[in-house]
Amino acid sequence: MSVWSRAAIAVRAGSLGVGVAILGLTSVTPCLLDRMPADEVSKWVEEKPEERASILARLVDKSLVDDETLTARILGRFGDDAVIGDAFFGAYMSGFWTGRTSAHWAGLATELEGVAQSTRLPRLRRWAADAARRFREMQQRDEQRPGVDQQRRGAG
């Protein structure tokens, strides 16, 4: 049984913990999936796209530095699916930051605007442009609401 086959079993079973048992692979470490064979992971996602891509949105590295990352490949194939797109948007916006909330949203928007400009994948381009627009709206909303955009540590 391949490492990906074992990881797929753990992912399907909902074992999303951070420990990995050598050879047994009883749970999956976030970002470990990015080291799995992308073709095998992509095939697995294609069997049940909304369910499986949404699970992976929480587990993979959100890197979109090029069109070969697992996230880029999934969004390049399924980025126009609303369920999958929203799962990746939610995962992309989550995490911790310090500073003004509006600056955080602006930074994410700028990053995704760059992705929309550079990718060769049409569905990823549309997803990135739409996500950047949503982050710009969030930025503007927070800038206009007194007290919301104060210097703080946030968790999205």
ZADO-1210 file (C-alpha; in nm, 4 decimals, padded with zeros to 6 digits):
<atoms>
<atom x="00.0000" y="00.0000" z="00.0000" code="MET" pos="1"/>
<atom x="00.1434" y="00.3382" z="-00.1002" code="SER" pos="2"/>
<atom x="00.1942" y="00.6202" z="00.1482" code="VAL" pos="3"/>
<atom x="-00.0817" y="00.8170" z="-00.0275" code="TRP" pos="4"/>
<atom x="-00.3221" y="00.5213" z="00.0015" code="SER" pos="5"/>
<atom x="-00.2611" y="00.5160" z="00.3761" code="ARG" pos="6"/>
<atom x="-00.2951" y="00.8930" z="00.4019" code="ALA" pos="7"/>
<atom x="-00.6217" y="00.8824" z="00.2049" code="ALA" pos="8"/>
<atom x="-00.7620" y="00.6320" z="00.4542" code="ILE" pos="9"/>
<atom x="-00.6656" y="00.8608" z="00.7436" code="ALA" pos="10"/>
<atom x="-00.8129" y="01.1655" z="00.5700" code="VAL" pos="11"/>
<atom x="-01.1386" y="00.9838" z="00.4878" code="ARG" pos="12"/>
<atom x="-01.1657" y="00.8596" z="00.8463" code="ALA" pos="13"/>
<atom x="-01.1357" y="01.2145" z="00.9735" code="GLY" pos="14"/>
<atom x="-00.8059" y="01.1526" z="01.1506" code="SER" pos="15"/>
<atom x="-00.6818" y="01.5058" z="01.1083" code="LEU" pos="16"/>
<atom x="-00.4522" y="01.5109" z="01.4109" code="GLY" pos="17"/>
<atom x="-00.0952" y="01.6269" z="01.4010" code="VAL" pos="18"/>
<atom x="00.0765" y="01.2976" z="01.4797" code="GLY" pos="19"/>
<atom x="00.1845" y="01.0487" z="01.2173" code="VAL" pos="20"/>
<atom x="00.2639" y="00.6910" z="01.3042" code="ALA" pos="21"/>
<atom x="00.5510" y="00.5739" z="01.0889" code="ILE" pos="22"/>
<atom x="00.4218" y="00.3237" z="00.8348" code="LEU" pos="23"/>
<atom x="00.0808" y="00.3040" z="01.0038" code="GLY" pos="24"/>
<atom x="-00.0116" y="00.6643" z="00.9212" code="LEU" pos="25"/>
<atom x="-00.2965" y="00.6811" z="01.1716" code="THR" pos="26"/>
<atom x="-00.3413" y="01.0544" z="01.1239" code="SER" pos="27"/>
<atom x="-00.2266" y="01.3231" z="00.8842" code="VAL" pos="28"/>
<atom x="-00.0044" y="01.6185" z="00.9643" code="THR" pos="29"/>
<atom x="-00.1159" y="01.9424" z="00.7970" code="PRO" pos="30"/>
<atom x="00.0978" y="02.0134" z="00.4886" code="CYS" pos="31"/>
<atom x="00.2175" y="01.6509" z="00.4777" code="LEU" pos="32"/>
<atom x="-00.0252" y="01.6025" z="00.1912" code="LEU" pos="33"/>
<atom x="00.1690" y="01.8540" z="-00.0163" code="ASP" pos="34"/>
<atom x="00.4513" y="01.6007" z="-00.0231" code="ARG" pos="35"/>
<atom x="00.2311" y="01.3238" z="-00.1596" code="MET" pos="36"/>
<atom x="00.2210" y="01.2484" z="-00.5339" code="PRO" pos="37"/>
<atom x="00.0047" y="01.5287" z="-00.6706" code="ALA" pos="38"/>
<atom x="-00.1387" y="01.3112" z="-00.9479" code="ASP" pos="39"/>
<atom x="-00.2620" y="01.0507" z="-00.6965" code="GLU" pos="40"/>
<atom x="-00.4101" y="01.3142" z="-00.4664" code="VAL" pos="41"/>
<atom x="-00.5783" y="01.4848" z="-00.7634" code="SER" pos="42"/>
<atom x="-00.7311" y="01.1551" z="-00.8792" code="LYS" pos="43"/>
<atom x="-00.8608" y="01.0927" z="-00.5285" code="TRP" pos="44"/>
<atom x="-01.0193" y="01.4397" z="-00.5175" code="VAL" pos="45"/>
<atom x="-01.1840" y="01.3881" z="-00.8567" code="GLU" pos="46"/>
<atom x="-01.3781" y="01.0888" z="-00.7231" code="GLU" pos="47"/>
<atom x="-01.5799" y="01.3123" z="-00.4836" code="LYS" pos="48"/>
<atom x="-01.4649" y="01.6701" z="-00.5518" code="PRO" pos="49"/>
<atom x="-01.6766" y="01.8764" z="-00.3114" code="GLU" pos="50"/>
<atom x="-01.6274" y="01.6441" z="-00.0176" code="GLU" pos="51"/>
<atom x="-01.2597" y="01.5706" z="-00.0688" code="ARG" pos="52"/>
<atom x="-01.1355" y="01.9088" z="-00.1888" code="ALA" pos="53"/>
<atom x="-01.3110" y="02.0710" z="00.1065" code="SER" pos="54"/>
<atom x="-01.1288" y="01.8366" z="00.3444" code="ILE" pos="55"/>
<atom x="-00.7961" y="01.9083" z="00.1772" code="LEU" pos="56"/>
<atom x="-00.8544" y="02.2841" z="00.2002" code="ALA" pos="57"/>
<atom x="-00.7934" y="02.2506" z="00.5753" code="ARG" pos="58"/>
<atom x="-00.4874" y="02.0290" z="00.5378" code="LEU" pos="59"/>
<atom x="-00.2730" y="02.1488" z="00.2507" code="VAL" pos="60"/>
<atom x="-00.0281" y="02.4357" z="00.2423" code="ASP" pos="61"/>
<atom x="-00.2106" y="02.7361" z="00.0977" code="LYS" pos="62"/>
<atom x="00.0845" y="02.8188" z="-00.1247" code="SER" pos="63"/>
<atom x="00.0005" y="02.9504" z="-00.4683" code="LEU" pos="64"/>
<atom x="00.3576" y="03.0433" z="-00.5642" code="VAL" pos="65"/>
<atom x="00.3197" y="02.8533" z="-00.8892" code="ASP" pos="66"/>
<atom x="00.0677" y="02.6431" z="-01.0754" code="ASP" pos="67"/>
<atom x="00.2218" y="02.3159" z="-00.9563" code="GLU" pos="68"/>
<atom x="00.1390" y="02.3405" z="-00.5855" code="THR" pos="69"/>
<atom x="-00.1359" y="02.1070" z="-00.4705" code="LEU" pos="70"/>
<atom x="-00.3607" y="02.3997" z="-00.3775" code="THR" pos="71"/>
<atom x="-00.3113" y="02.5561" z="-00.7221" code="ALA" pos="72"/>
<atom x="-00.3844" y="02.2251" z="-00.8930" code="ARG" pos="73"/>
<atom x="-00.7065" y="02.1723" z="-00.6959" code="ILE" pos="74"/>
<atom x="-00.8273" y="02.5292" z="-00.7502" code="LEU" pos="75"/>
<atom x="-00.7131" y="02.5116" z="-01.1121" code="GLY" pos="76"/>
<atom x="-00.9457" y="02.2155" z="-01.1593" code="ARG" pos="77"/>
<atom x="-01.2336" y="02.3012" z="-00.9208" code="PHE" pos="78"/>
<atom x="-01.1971" y="02.6710" z="-00.8365" code="GLY" pos="79"/>
<atom x="-01.5303" y="02.7602" z="-00.9956" code="ASP" pos="80"/>
<atom x="-01.7207" y="02.5159" z="-00.7734" code="ASP" pos="81"/>
<atom x="-01.8813" y="02.7329" z="-00.5017" code="ALA" pos="82"/>
<atom x="-01.8438" y="02.4752" z="-00.2230" code="VAL" pos="83"/>
<atom x="-01.4782" y="02.4101" z="-00.2998" code="ILE" pos="84"/>
<atom x="-01.4005" y="02.7765" z="-00.3631" code="GLY" pos="85"/>
<atom x="-01.5563" y="02.8776" z="-00.0320" code="ASP" pos="86"/>
<atom x="-01.3699" y="02.6018" z="00.1542" code="ALA" pos="87"/>
<atom x="-01.0379" y="02.7315" z="00.0222" code="PHE" pos="88"/>
<atom x="-01.1370" y="03.0938" z="00.0839" code="PHE" pos="89"/>
<atom x="-01.2187" y="03.0106" z="00.4459" code="GLY" pos="90"/>
<atom x="-00.8951" y="02.8204" z="00.4891" code="ALA" pos="91"/>
<atom x="-00.6980" y="03.0990" z="00.3201" code="TYR" pos="92"/>
<atom x="-00.8363" y="03.3656" z="00.5516" code="MET" pos="93"/>
<atom x="-00.7945" y="03.1652" z="00.8706" code="SER" pos="94"/>
<atom x="-00.4932" y="03.1901" z="01.0917" code="GLY" pos="95"/>
<atom x="-00.3275" y="03.4419" z="01.3166" code="PHE" pos="96"/>
<atom x="-00.1935" y="03.7868" z="01.2492" code="TRP" pos="97"/>
<atom x="-00.0958" y="04.0983" z="01.4332" code="THR" pos="98"/>
<atom x="-00.1774" y="04.4535" z="01.3412" code="GLY" pos="99"/>
<atom x="-00.4796" y="04.6094" z="01.1829" code="ARG" pos="100"/>
<atom x="-00.7407" y="04.3731" z="01.0485" code="THR" pos="101"/>
<atom x="-00.7816" y="04.5820" z="00.7345" code="SER" pos="102"/>
<atom x="-00.4072" y="04.5549" z="00.6675" code="ALA" pos="103"/>
<atom x="-00.4311" y="04.1773" z="00.6997" code="HIS" pos="104"/>
<atom x="-00.7159" y="04.1611" z="00.4475" code="TRP" pos="105"/>
<atom x="-00.5259" y="04.4014" z="00.2186" code="ALA" pos="106"/>
<atom x="-00.2191" y="04.1794" z="00.2294" code="GLY" pos="107"/>
<atom x="-00.4201" y="03.8710" z="00.1376" code="LEU" pos="108"/>
<atom x="-00.5931" y="04.0625" z="-00.1428" code="ALA" pos="109"/>
<atom x="-00.2622" y="04.1839" z="-00.2843" code="THR" pos="110"/>
<atom x="-00.1183" y="03.8328" z="-00.2755" code="GLU" pos="111"/>
<atom x="-00.4194" y="03.6891" z="-00.4581" code="LEU" pos="112"/>
<atom x="-00.4231" y="03.9718" z="-00.7130" code="GLU" pos="113"/>
<atom x="-00.0686" y="03.8639" z="-00.7967" code="GLY" pos="114"/>
<atom x="-00.1830" y="03.5038" z="-00.8354" code="VAL" pos="115"/>
<atom x="-00.4671" y="03.6114" z="-01.0648" code="ALA" pos="116"/>
<atom x="-00.2126" y="03.7977" z="-01.2809" code="GLN" pos="117"/>
<atom x="00.0467" y="03.5204" z="-01.2965" code="SER" pos="118"/>
<atom x="-00.1404" y="03.1901" z="-01.3151" code="THR" pos="119"/>
<atom x="-00.2004" y="03.0084" z="-01.6395" code="ARG" pos="120"/>
<atom x="-00.4970" y="02.8203" z="-01.4881" code="LEU" pos="121"/>
<atom x="-00.8284" y="02.9931" z="-01.5780" code="PRO" pos="122"/>
<atom x="-01.0291" y="02.8562" z="-01.2827" code="ARG" pos="123"/>
<atom x="-00.7535" y="02.9480" z="-01.0380" code="LEU" pos="124"/>
<atom x="-00.7356" y="03.2950" z="-01.1967" code="ARG" pos="125"/>
<atom x="-01.1107" y="03.3465" z="-01.1474" code="ARG" pos="126"/>
<atom x="-01.1001" y="03.2104" z="-00.7916" code="TRP" pos="127"/>
<atom x="-00.8023" y="03.4302" z="-00.6973" code="ALA" pos="128"/>
<atom x="-00.9588" y="03.7423" z="-00.8522" code="ALA" pos="129"/>
<atom x="-01.2892" y="03.6784" z="-00.6738" code="ASP" pos="130"/>
<atom x="-01.1178" y="03.6027" z="-00.3413" code="ALA" pos="131"/>
<atom x="-00.9054" y="03.9189" z="-00.3758" code="ALA" pos="132"/>
<atom x="-01.2223" y="04.1214" z="-00.4399" code="ARG" pos="133"/>
<atom x="-01.3838" y="03.9729" z="-00.1278" code="ARG" pos="134"/>
<atom x="-01.0756" y="04.0554" z="00.0802" code="PHE" pos="135"/>
<atom x="-01.0788" y="04.4148" z="-00.0542" code="ARG" pos="136"/>
<atom x="-01.4433" y="04.4437" z="00.0505" code="GLU" pos="137"/>
<atom x="-01.3535" y="04.3144" z="00.3967" code="MET" pos="138"/>
<atom x="-01.0658" y="04.5613" z="00.4130" code="GLN" pos="139"/>
<atom x="-01.2899" y="04.8547" z="00.3199" code="GLN" pos="140"/>
<atom x="-01.5633" y="04.7466" z="00.5599" code="ARG" pos="141"/>
<atom x="-01.3185" y="04.7252" z="00.8504" code="ASP" pos="142"/>
<atom x="-01.1614" y="05.0615" z="00.7636" code="GLU" pos="143"/>
<atom x="-01.5047" y="05.2250" z="00.7788" code="GLN" pos="144"/>
<atom x="-01.6166" y="05.0775" z="01.1104" code="ARG" pos="145"/>
<atom x="-01.4834" y="05.2685" z="01.4107" code="PRO" pos="146"/>
<atom x="-01.3187" y="05.0477" z="01.6681" code="GLY" pos="147"/>
<atom x="-01.3091" y="04.7396" z="01.4477" code="VAL" pos="148"/>
<atom x="-00.9826" y="04.8170" z="01.2766" code="ASP" pos="149"/>
<atom x="-00.7718" y="04.8859" z="01.5821" code="GLN" pos="150"/>
<atom x="-00.4272" y="04.7404" z="01.6264" code="GLN" pos="151"/>
<atom x="-00.4877" y="04.3877" z="01.7483" code="ARG" pos="152"/>
<atom x="-00.3943" y="04.0272" z="01.7236" code="ARG" pos="153"/>
<atom x="-00.6511" y="03.8446" z="01.5185" code="GLY" pos="154"/>
<atom x="-00.7596" y="03.4980" z="01.4390" code="ALA" pos="155"/>
<atom x="-00.9584" y="03.4488" z="01.1245" code="GLY" pos="156"/>
</atoms>
